Amino acid sequence: MRAFKANLLSKASIPRNGVSSLSKLFTTSHPDSKSKDSVMAETDRARLREFLHGKCKSGKIELHEAFYFFDYMIHMQPTPPMSSFGILLTALVKNKHYSAVISLQTRMNSVGLVPDFITLNILINCFCKMSRVGDGFVVFGALLRRGFNPDDATFTCLIKGLCVEGRIMEATRLLKKMIAFGCRPDVVTFAILIQGLCRSDNTIVALQLHEQVVNGNSKYGVTCKPDVVWYNSIIDGLCKDGFTDKAKELFSEMKENGILADAVTYTSLIHGLCCVGEWEEAKCLFIEMLNQGVHPTTVTFNVLLDELCKSGKMDEANMLYKLMIHRGVQPTTYTYNILMDGYGLVGRIHDADKLFVSMASKGFMPNVVSYNILIDGYCKNKKADKAMNLYREMILKGIRPNVVIYNTLLIGLFNVGRVGDARKLFDEMQVNDVAPNSYIFTTFIDGLCKNGCVQGALEFFHTIEENPKFPLTIEIPNCLIDGLYKSGRIEIAWELFHRLPHKCLVPNVVTYTVMINGLCRKGELGKANSLLLDMEEKGCFPNVITFNTLMHGFKQNNETPKVVELLHKMVKRNVIPDAATFSIVIDLLVKEENYRECLNSLPSFPIQEPIKS
């Protein structure tokens, strides 16, 4: 037996890697093993065919199995054709695994597999989808160097990539090059360019391009029939820019051309109409949408709900919300925020609270906006404790309060006179690493002044004005000047007013109005009137509140001619009187003995058009 084994080993001529080679020798010496290997190989190839022509074509693939079959393919002998790799990569693109495609393409290059035209196009598409259009052009250069002629898809991908990055002029130039290469831009190419123009605030240019291409008189020498995506881009852009009439014209045009409007078309128009106050027309368009069998989306309902809630029509909003649920359209956290905000605006904080509680039970977690809406509602209703409880709750739930939340809470605490708690909250905000902004500083100084802590407000102002890190805006000293005047610190207020230019702060109409009001309270009407002239000389135009403030001062001092003079100034400056102005005039006529003479001396204000509700 030993002699037999020795004889067999000597005939095998075993190389240095003894055991593995011996194993291979015994494996390959049996016909049964060969048949098993071939069966396994055929099974693997069958699985590959099923994967490529079944799963990949349907797009239903997992990333891990794509990597598995890719590894198998690159080790196959002979190597599968490049078209097989193209099928796998296309399936990955359909599933938005763009970085995986780039990674696999790199591996293909490393093993010496040369990409074909389709593979290079896939790679360009992936780079453009990932906002890496620069890398896309690198591949485009490689494509040209290998003698391939780019097609419509190549250029369309690059044009889209440029549009996504906001490089509209380059996209337009590439369209010209596309035509120079003998490629014809189609409806998809133009739709992409038009969408890019609209998103970069060039809606009018997009409209001009649309008219030229449709009428066949564009500089590109191409006539093309638009599709719904093309029309939607322009209609949405026109509505956002306030050109709803033109958007409606385009809407009629697309219907005349037999292009069916979809949910995006109707939603864009409804939103545009709501923005310009055309609620009845927006409502009619929504009914038309339903009648045409176009299913409203969550966005459609949100647009309508937002308009109803802002107008305080909460009963109608609630009915629309019920319709939304009935039609099987899923609300979002944003939907609930709209409704909660609406309830808060009409003072129905209890209903807002109920909706807030019901959100979580329906699987919608409140976010920082949800909390701010409810906190704001409680603060406006002077329920600071409930607002603070919500603040503590959101922190416990891991929702980080933002600067808006802190500003809302500070206003609420100051409104109920809880100055100490407001100070603590301000410190807590900074401990929680939320940087205060100009709104916070304005609220804090205003709150201190209104609660009789003017000295504290003045000290706080000096702290922030000396710190270059803190943003200083004119609204901050405006509040302080008002507080200083009301507390009788006239000289300090006057000094602060004159120091504003040294802080690079330009007094605005509120600053001057506060100053004029303070001077009128002190009885220094001549100085107040001079300040009115001074503000006009400096290009700051008084508003109705400024005039009312000064006229009230003169009326209190029985200086009727000065009041009449200011009324004439208002007419010359096209300043529209309000209820307070008319109240001053009526008081003036009641006090004046020669009221008829006074009445004849009053100016005539232009009749105002009624504002649409």
C-alpha positions in Angstrom: 0.0 0.0 0.0 2.8 2.4 0.9 4.6 1.6 -2.4 1.3 2.4 -4.3 1.0 5.8 -2.6 4.7 6.6 -3.2 4.4 5.6 -6.9 1.3 7.8 -7.3 3.0 10.8 -5.7 6.0 10.5 -7.8 3.9 10.5 -11.0 2.0 13.5 -9.9 5.1 15.7 -9.8 3.9 17.7 -6.9 5.0 21.4 -6.9 6.1 23.4 -3.8 2.6 24.3 -2.7 2.1 20.7 -1.7 -1.2 20.3 0.0 -3.3 22.6 -2.2 -1.8 21.1 -5.4 -2.4 17.6 -4.1 -6.0 18.5 -3.4 -6.4 19.9 -6.9 -4.8 16.7 -8.3 -7.3 14.4 -6.6 -10.2 16.7 -7.4 -9.4 16.9 -11.1 -8.7 13.1 -11.5 -12.4 12.1 -11.0 -14.9 12.4 -13.8 -17.7 12.9 -11.3 -16.0 16.1 -9.9 -15.8 17.6 -13.4 -19.5 17.0 -14.0 -20.3 18.6 -10.6 -18.3 21.7 -11.4 -19.9 22.1 -14.7 -23.4 21.7 -13.2 -22.5 24.3 -10.5 -21.2 26.7 -13.2 -24.3 26.3 -15.3 -26.5 26.9 -12.2 -24.6 30.1 -11.4 -24.9 31.3 -15.0 -28.6 30.5 -14.9 -29.0 32.6 -11.7 -27.0 35.4 -13.4 -29.3 35.3 -16.4 -32.4 35.4 -14.1 -30.9 38.3 -12.2 -30.0 40.4 -15.2 -33.1 39.8 -17.4 -35.5 39.4 -14.5 -34.7 41.4 -11.4 -32.5 44.1 -13.1 -35.0 44.7 -15.9 -37.8 45.1 -13.3 -35.5 47.3 -11.2 -36.2 45.3 -8.0 -32.7 44.6 -6.8 -30.9 44.9 -3.5 -27.5 46.5 -3.3 -25.8 43.5 -1.8 -27.0 41.1 -4.5 -25.8 43.6 -7.2 -22.3 43.6 -5.7 -22.4 39.7 -5.5 -23.3 39.2 -9.1 -20.9 42.0 -10.2 -18.0 40.1 -8.5 -19.1 36.9 -10.2 -19.3 38.6 -13.6 -15.8 40.1 -13.5 -14.3 36.7 -12.6 -16.2 34.8 -15.2 -14.3 33.2 -18.1 -15.1 34.4 -20.7 -16.1 37.8 -19.3 -19.7 38.7 -20.1 -20.3 41.3 -22.7 -20.4 45.0 -21.6 -24.1 45.1 -22.3 -24.6 42.7 -19.3 -22.7 45.2 -17.1 -24.9 48.0 -18.5 -28.1 46.1 -17.5 -26.8 45.8 -13.9 -25.6 49.5 -13.7 -28.9 50.7 -15.2 -30.9 48.8 -12.5 -28.7 50.5 -9.8 -29.4 53.9 -11.3 -33.2 53.2 -11.2 -32.8 52.6 -7.5 -30.7 55.8 -7.1 -27.5 54.0 -6.1 -25.4 56.5 -8.0 -22.3 56.3 -5.8 -22.4 52.5 -6.1 -22.4 52.8 -10.0 -19.3 55.0 -9.8 -17.6 52.6 -7.5 -18.3 49.6 -9.7 -17.2 51.5 -12.8 -13.8 52.2 -11.0 -13.5 48.4 -10.3 -14.2 47.6 -13.9 -11.4 49.9 -15.0 -9.0 48.3 -12.5 -9.5 44.8 -14.0 -9.1 46.1 -17.5 -12.7 46.1 -18.6 -13.2 48.9 -21.2 -16.5 50.8 -20.9 -18.7 51.1 -23.9 -20.8 54.1 -25.0 -23.8 53.1 -22.9 -21.7 52.5 -19.8 -20.1 56.0 -20.2 -23.5 57.6 -20.6 -24.7 55.9 -17.4 -21.6 57.2 -15.6 -22.3 60.8 -16.9 -25.9 60.5 -15.7 -24.7 59.4 -12.2 -22.3 62.3 -11.8 -24.9 64.8 -12.8 -27.5 63.3 -10.4 -25.0 63.7 -7.6 -24.4 67.4 -8.5 -20.9 66.5 -9.8 -21.4 67.8 -13.3 -17.7 68.7 -13.5 -16.8 65.0 -13.2 -19.6 64.3 -15.8 -17.8 66.5 -18.3 -14.5 64.6 -17.6 -16.3 61.4 -18.7 -17.8 63.3 -21.6 -14.2 64.1 -22.7 -13.2 60.5 -22.4 -16.2 59.5 -24.5 -15.1 61.9 -27.3 -11.5 60.7 -27.1 -12.6 57.1 -27.6 -14.3 58.1 -30.9 -17.9 57.9 -29.6 -20.5 60.4 -30.9 -22.6 61.8 -28.0 -26.3 61.4 -28.4 -29.4 63.3 -27.1 -29.3 61.5 -23.8 -25.6 62.5 -23.2 -26.3 66.2 -23.7 -29.7 66.1 -21.8 -27.9 64.6 -18.7 -25.3 67.3 -18.8 -27.8 70.1 -19.3 -29.8 68.8 -16.4 -26.6 68.6 -14.2 -25.8 72.3 -15.0 -29.4 73.4 -14.3 -29.4 71.6 -10.9 -26.2 73.5 -10.0 -27.8 76.8 -11.1 -25.4 77.2 -14.1 -28.2 78.2 -16.5 -26.0 80.2 -19.0 -23.7 77.2 -19.4 -26.7 74.9 -19.9 -28.0 77.3 -22.6 -24.7 77.3 -24.4 -24.5 73.5 -24.2 -27.9 73.3 -25.9 -26.3 75.2 -28.9 -23.3 72.7 -28.9 -25.8 69.8 -28.8 -27.3 71.0 -32.1 -23.8 71.7 -33.5 -23.0 68.0 -32.8 -26.1 67.0 -34.9 -28.2 66.0 -32.0 -31.8 67.2 -31.8 -33.1 68.4 -28.4 -36.5 66.8 -27.6 -39.3 67.6 -25.2 -37.3 66.3 -22.2 -34.3 68.5 -23.0 -36.4 71.7 -23.3 -38.5 70.8 -20.2 -35.3 70.5 -18.2 -33.9 73.8 -19.4 -37.2 75.6 -18.8 -37.5 74.1 -15.3 -33.9 75.3 -14.6 -34.7 78.8 -15.9 -37.9 79.0 -13.7 -36.0 77.8 -10.6 -33.3 80.4 -11.1 -35.9 83.2 -11.2 -35.8 83.5 -15.0 -39.4 82.6 -15.6 -39.9 85.4 -18.2 -36.9 84.0 -20.2 -38.5 80.5 -19.9 -41.8 81.8 -21.2 -40.1 83.5 -24.2 -38.2 80.2 -24.9 -41.5 78.3 -24.7 -43.2 80.7 -27.2 -40.3 80.5 -29.6 -39.9 76.7 -29.6 -43.6 76.1 -29.9 -43.9 78.6 -32.8 -40.8 77.3 -34.5 -38.9 80.7 -34.5 -36.3 80.0 -31.8 -32.6 80.5 -32.4 -32.1 76.8 -32.0 -34.1 76.1 -35.2 -36.2 73.4 -33.4 -39.9 73.1 -33.1 -41.2 71.0 -30.2 -44.6 70.2 -28.7 -44.5 70.8 -24.9 -45.6 68.2 -22.3 -47.2 68.6 -18.9 -43.9 68.8 -17.1 -42.8 71.7 -19.4 -46.1 73.6 -18.8 -46.0 72.9 -15.1 -42.6 74.5 -14.7 -43.7 77.8 -16.3 -47.1 77.9 -14.7 -45.5 77.4 -11.2 -42.8 80.0 -11.9 -45.4 82.6 -13.1 -47.6 82.0 -10.1 -44.6 82.4 -7.7 -43.7 85.6 -9.4 -47.3 86.9 -9.1 -48.2 86.6 -12.8 -51.3 84.6 -12.2 -53.2 86.0 -15.3 -50.4 84.8 -17.6 -50.3 81.5 -15.8 -54.1 81.1 -16.4 -53.5 81.8 -20.1 -50.9 79.1 -20.3 -53.3 76.7 -18.5 -55.9 77.4 -21.1 -53.3 76.9 -23.9 -52.3 73.5 -22.6 -55.9 72.3 -22.5 -56.5 73.6 -26.0 -53.4 71.6 -27.1 -54.9 68.4 -25.6 -52.4 68.2 -22.8 -54.1 67.0 -19.6 -53.4 69.0 -16.5 -52.2 67.0 -13.5 -52.2 67.6 -9.7 -49.0 69.7 -10.0 -50.6 72.0 -12.5 -53.8 72.6 -10.5 -51.8 72.9 -7.2 -49.5 75.6 -8.7 -52.4 77.6 -10.0 -54.4 77.2 -6.7 -51.4 78.4 -4.7 -50.9 81.3 -7.1 -54.5 82.4 -6.8 -54.4 82.1 -3.0 -51.3 84.3 -2.9 -53.1 87.2 -4.8 -56.3 86.9 -2.7 -58.4 85.2 -5.3 -59.9 82.6 -3.0 -63.2 82.1 -4.8 -61.4 81.4 -8.1 -59.0 79.0 -6.3 -61.9 77.2 -4.8 -63.6 76.8 -8.3 -60.3 75.5 -9.7 -60.2 72.9 -6.9 -63.7 71.8 -7.7 -62.8 71.6 -11.4 -59.8 69.4 -10.5 -62.1 67.0 -8.7 -64.6 66.9 -11.6 -61.8 66.2 -14.0 -60.8 63.1 -12.0 -57.4 64.6 -11.0 -56.6 63.5 -7.5 -55.5 66.2 -5.1 -52.2 65.5 -3.3 -51.2 66.4 0.3 -49.6 69.5 -1.1 -52.9 70.6 -2.7 -54.8 70.2 0.5 -52.1 72.0 2.5 -52.2 75.0 0.1 -56.0 75.3 0.6 -55.9 74.7 4.3 -53.2 77.3 4.7 -55.3 79.9 3.0 -58.4 79.1 5.0 -56.5 79.1 8.3 -54.8 82.4 7.6 -58.2 83.9 6.8 -59.6 82.5 10.1 -62.1 80.3 8.4 -61.5 77.3 10.7 -64.9 75.6 10.2 -64.3 75.5 6.5 -60.7 74.3 7.1 -62.0 71.5 9.4 -64.4 70.4 6.7 -61.6 70.4 4.1 -59.4 68.3 6.4 -62.2 65.8 6.8 -62.5 65.6 3.0 -58.8 65.0 2.8 -59.0 62.0 5.2 -62.1 60.7 3.4 -60.3 60.7 0.1 -57.4 58.7 1.6 -54.9 61.6 1.3 -52.4 61.3 4.2 -51.8 64.5 6.2 -48.3 65.3 7.3 -46.9 67.1 10.4 -47.0 70.2 8.2 -50.8 69.8 7.7 -51.3 69.6 11.5 -49.1 72.6 12.0 -51.2 74.6 9.5 -54.4 73.7 11.4 -52.9 74.4 14.8 -51.7 77.8 13.7 -55.1 78.6 12.4 -56.8 77.7 15.7 -54.2 79.8 17.5 -54.9 82.8 15.2 -58.7 82.8 16.1 -57.9 82.2 19.8 -59.1 78.5 19.8 -56.1 77.3 21.7 -58.0 74.4 23.3 -58.7 73.0 19.8 -55.0 73.5 18.8 -54.0 71.6 22.0 -56.3 68.7 21.2 -54.9 68.5 17.6 -51.4 68.6 19.1 -52.2 65.6 21.4 -53.9 63.6 18.6 -50.9 64.0 16.2 -48.7 61.4 18.0 -51.6 58.9 18.3 -51.9 59.1 14.5 -48.2 58.5 14.0 -47.1 62.1 13.3 -44.5 63.4 15.8 -44.7 67.1 16.6 -41.6 69.0 15.5 -40.1 72.3 16.7 -42.6 74.3 14.6 -45.5 72.4 16.2 -44.3 73.3 19.7 -43.7 76.9 18.7 -47.3 77.3 17.4 -48.7 75.9 20.7 -46.3 77.8 22.9 -47.1 81.0 21.0 -50.9 80.4 21.5 -50.5 79.9 25.2 -48.2 83.0 25.5 -50.8 85.2 23.6 -53.4 83.9 26.0 -51.2 84.8 29.0 -50.8 81.2 30.0 -47.0 81.3 30.6 -46.9 78.2 32.8 -48.4 76.0 30.1 -46.0 77.5 27.6 -43.0 76.7 29.9 -44.3 73.2 30.5 -44.3 72.6 26.7 -40.8 74.0 26.5 -39.6 71.5 29.2 -41.5 68.7 27.5 -39.8 69.2 24.1 -36.4 69.2 25.7 -37.2 65.9 27.4 -38.3 64.4 24.1 -35.0 65.5 22.5 -36.4 68.3 20.4 -33.9 71.2 20.5 -35.6 74.6 21.0 -34.5 77.2 18.5 -34.2 80.9 18.8 -37.8 81.4 17.7 -39.1 79.3 20.6 -37.0 81.3 23.1 -38.2 84.6 21.6 -41.8 83.5 21.9 -41.3 82.5 25.5 -39.6 85.7 26.4 -42.4 87.7 25.0 -44.9 85.6 26.9 -43.0 85.9 30.2 -42.6 89.7 29.9 -46.3 90.1 29.0 -47.3 88.6 32.4 -44.6 90.5 34.3 -42.3 87.6 35.0 -39.1 89.5 34.5 -37.0 87.2 36.7 -38.1 84.1 34.8 -37.3 85.9 31.5 -33.8 86.7 32.7 -33.3 83.0 33.7 -34.6 81.8 30.3 -32.2 84.2 28.5 -29.3 82.7 30.5 -30.6 79.1 29.9 -30.8 79.8 26.1 -27.0 80.6 26.0 -26.2 77.5 28.2 -28.1 75.4 25.7 -25.8 76.9 23.0 -28.6 78.8 21.2 -27.1 82.1 20.0 -29.3 85.1 20.6 -30.1 87.2 17.5 -31.3 90.8 17.1 -35.0 89.7 17.7 -34.0 88.3 21.1 -32.2 91.5 22.0 -35.1 93.6 20.9 -37.6 91.5 22.8 -35.4 91.5 26.0 -34.9 95.3 26.0 -38.5 96.0 25.1 -39.7 93.6 27.9 -37.5 95.2 30.5 -38.6 98.7 29.6 -42.3 97.8 29.6 -41.9 96.2 33.0 -40.3 99.3 34.5 -36.7 98.0 34.4 -35.4 100.7 32.1 -32.0 101.0 34.0 -31.5 97.2 33.5 -32.4 97.6 29.8 -29.9 100.5 29.5 -27.1 98.4 31.1 -27.9 95.4 28.9 -27.8 97.6 25.8 -24.3 98.9 26.8 -23.2 95.3 27.2 -24.3 94.2 23.7 -23.1 97.4 22.0 -19.6 96.9 23.3 -19.5 93.3 22.1 -18.8 93.0 18.3 -20.1 89.4 18.3 -23.7 90.6 19.0 -25.8 91.8 16.0 -27.0 95.3 16.6 -30.0 96.6 14.5 -32.0 99.9 14.7 -35.0 98.1 16.3 -33.0 97.5 19.6 -32.3 101.2 20.4 -35.8 102.1 19.2 -37.2 100.1 22.1 -34.8 101.6 24.5 -35.4 105.2 23.4 -39.1 104.6 23.8 -38.6 103.2 27.3 -36.3 106.1 28.3 -38.8 108.7 27.2 -41.7 107.0 29.0 -39.6 106.8 32.2 -38.8 110.5 31.9 -35.1 110.1 31.0 -35.3 112.6 28.1 -31.6 113.6 28.0 -30.3 110.0 27.9 -32.8 109.2 25.1 -31.8 112.3 23.1 -28.1 111.5 23.6 -28.7 107.9 22.4 -30.5 109.1 19.4 -27.6 111.3 18.3 -25.1 108.5 18.9 -26.8 106.1 16.5 -24.8 107.1 13.4 -21.6 106.4 15.3 -22.8 102.8 15.7 -23.5 102.6 12.0 -27.2 102.6 12.7 -29.5 104.7 10.5 -32.7 106.0 12.3 -35.8 104.8 10.6 -39.5 106.0 10.6 -40.0 104.2 14.0 -37.0 105.9 15.6 -38.2 109.3 14.5 -41.8 108.6 15.5 -40.7 107.4 19.0 -38.6 110.6 19.4 -41.4 112.8 18.2 -43.8 111.1 20.6 -41.4 111.6 23.5 -40.9 115.3 22.7 -44.7 115.8 22.4 -45.2 114.2 25.8 -42.7 116.6 27.2 -44.4 119.5 25.5 -41.5 120.4 23.2 -43.7 120.6 20.1 -41.4 122.9 18.2 -38.5 120.5 18.6 -40.8 117.6 17.5 -41.9 119.5 14.4 -38.2 120.2 13.5 -37.5 116.5 13.8 -40.2 115.8 11.3 -38.5 118.2 8.8 -35.1 116.7 9.7 -36.3 113.1 8.9 -37.7 114.2 5.5 -34.4 116.0 4.6 -32.5 112.7 5.4 -34.8 110.7 3.1 -36.8 109.0 5.9 -40.5 109.5 5.0 -43.0 109.9 7.8 -46.0 107.5 7.9 -49.5 107.9 9.2 -48.4 107.1 12.8 -45.7 109.8 12.7 -48.3 112.4 11.5 -50.9 111.2 14.0 -48.4 111.5 16.9 -47.5 115.0 16.0 -51.0 116.1 15.3 -52.2 114.7 18.6 -49.5 116.8 20.3 -50.6 120.0 18.6 -54.3 119.2 19.2 -53.6 118.7 23.0 -51.9 122.1 22.9 -54.9 123.6 21.0 -52.8 124.5 18.0 -55.5 123.9 15.3 -53.6 125.6 12.4 -50.6 123.2 12.9 -52.9 120.2 12.8 -54.5 121.5 9.5 -51.0 122.1 8.1 -50.0 118.6 8.9 -53.1 117.2 7.3 -52.3 119.1 4.1 -48.7 117.6 4.2 -50.2 114.1 4.5 -52.2 114.7 1.2 -49.0 116.0 -0.6 -47.0 113.0 0.6 -49.8 110.5 -0.3 -50.0 109.3 3.3 -53.4 107.6 3.8 -55.3 108.6 6.9 -56.5 105.9 9.3 -59.1 105.7 12.1 -56.8 107.6 14.5 -56.5 110.4 12.0 -60.3 110.8 11.7 -60.6 110.7 15.5 -58.2 113.6 15.8 -60.1 115.6 13.1 -63.5 115.0 14.9 -62.0 116.0 18.2 -60.6 119.1 16.6 -64.0 120.1 15.1 -65.8 119.5 18.4 -63.4 121.7 20.3 -63.3 124.5 17.6 -65.8 127.3 18.0 -65.6 128.2 14.3 -65.9 124.6 13.3 -67.3 125.5 9.8 -64.3 127.6 9.0 -62.1 124.8 10.4 -64.0 122.3 8.3 -63.5 124.3 5.1 -59.7 124.5 5.8 -59.4 120.7 5.9 -57.9 119.0 2.8 -59.7 116.3 0.8 -58.1 112.9 0.8 -58.4 110.6 -2.3 -61.0 107.9 -2.0 -59.5 104.5 -1.3 -60.5 101.3 -3.1 -62.0 98.7 -0.7 -59.5 96.0 0.2 -60.5 92.5 -0.9 -61.2 90.2 2.0 
